[in-house]
Amino acid sequence: MTYLGISLIDDMEEWLASEDFDSAWRECYDRASRGATGRSDRNISESVLFQTAAALHSHLPHGALERMIPQPDVEFIRGAMEAIGAEDTRKAGVKDLEHFEAALVVVYTHLAHCADL
């Protein structure tokens, strides 16, 4: 799907609210957490967040987002989370899937804001 908003931020917000995003992040999360013993979807490790955020990049819709949004790295992800005052994921990971999805939204929203400057 191609988004045709006025800005990268508009396109990103539209994608982040879509079913495409929902299924993509869950697929990436499942791959990143594969092999985890006793997966409970609570206190999700920071490394799973990094892997999921990076893998999610390949699911960006064709068009401006795909061309203009870089793949997030560890430093960017930590900075995006710090900018909103989120708990340090290095200590206890991400609380649960709801917070995990919110973290991905924060990261990709920050990417769009940076790319739109």
JOBEL-V29874 format. One record per backbone hydrogen bond with DSSP energy under -1.0 kcal/mol. NH is the residue of the N-H (numbers start at 0). CO is the residue of the C=O. Records with the same first field share a line. If there is no record, write none. Layout:
NH = CO, CO
//
This chain:
10 = 6
11 = 7
12 = 8
13 = 9
14 = 10
15 = 11
16 = 12
17 = 14
21 = 17
22 = 18
23 = 19
24 = 20
25 = 21
26 = 22
27 = 23
28 = 24
29 = 25
30 = 26
31 = 27
32 = 28
35 = 32
42 = 94
43 = 93
48 = 44
49 = 45
50 = 46
51 = 47
52 = 48
53 = 49
54 = 50
55 = 51
57 = 54
58 = 55
59 = 56
66 = 62
67 = 63
68 = 64
76 = 72
77 = 73
78 = 74
79 = 75
80 = 76
81 = 77
82 = 78
84 = 81
85 = 80
90 = 87
92 = 88
93 = 43
99 = 95
100 = 96
101 = 97
102 = 98
103 = 99
104 = 100
105 = 101
106 = 102
107 = 103
108 = 104
109 = 105
110 = 106
111 = 107
112 = 108
113 = 109
114 = 110
115 = 111
//
